[in-house]
Amino acid sequence: MKKIVSTLLFCMFSAASACWAQTEPDRTQPGTNDQIVQMHERISEANRVYDAKVAAAKRVYLRQKAAAKKERDASVAAARDGMPAAATQ
């Protein structure tokens, strides 16, 4: 029984080490002459640019939304304290 367990553990560790020894595959794709593939690549690039612009606009929106919320919260707090809103700004 001990021999089986030790053999099993040895096999597990050797299999795991083989997985870590693999190198990172080359992510660059060779150019192609296929027009459909080129069209899909251009569409993918356009989508990446669009997503980047949307993310930038969303960051600006969230920043402005946070500033407006802060101003609103200050006005609400001033109203609850009985101070006029013009005095807090």
N, C-alpha and C positions, 0 to 999 in steps of 0.2 A: 504494500500500500504506500509506503514511504517513497519507494522508487517511482511509482506512478505519479504521485503528487510532485515530486522534484522534477520529473521529466515534463510534466504539464507546465509547471512554473517556468522551466527553462525555455520551453517552446513559446510561451506567452511573451516572455521578455525578449527573446530573439526576434519574434515577429514585430513587436512594438518598436524595437530599435531599427528595424529595416524601414519602417514607415517614416521615422524621423530622418533617416539618411537620404531620403529623396530630395533632389534639388528642385528649386522653384522652376516651373515651366516658363518658357519664353512667351511673354504675353503679346509681343508684337506680331501682328498678322501680316503675311506677305500681301503685296498688292495683287489685285485681281483685275481681269479684263471684263468680267461679267457686269453688264450694265445694271442688272437688278440688284446685285450685291453692292455696287457703288452707290445706287440710289438709296438703299437701306442705310449705308454708312453715312451718307449726307443727312438723311432724316434723323438718324441717331445723334449726330453732331448738333443739328439744329435743336433737337429736344434737350440736349445737355446745356446749350447756351440759353435756351428759354428757361429751363429749370433754375439756372444760376441767376438770371435776371429776376425771376419770381421770388427766389429766396432773398435776394438783396432788397427787393421792394417790401417783402414781408417783414424783414428786420427793421426797415424804416417805419413801417406801419406800426409794429409792436412798440417801437421806441416812442413814437408820437402818442400812441394809445396810453402808454404808461405815464407820459407827462400829463396828458389830459386827465387821467384818473387821479393823479397826485393833486392836480389843481382842484378837481371836483371834491376830493376828500378833504382838502383844506377848507373849501367853502362850506361843506357840510359840517365840519367840526366847528367852524366859526359860527355858523347858524345855530348850532346846538348850544354853544356857549353864550349866545345872545349878542354877538358882535355883528355889525353890519359887514356885508361881503366886501364892500369897497375898502374898508379899513385893513383887511387882511392882504390885499394885493398890492 
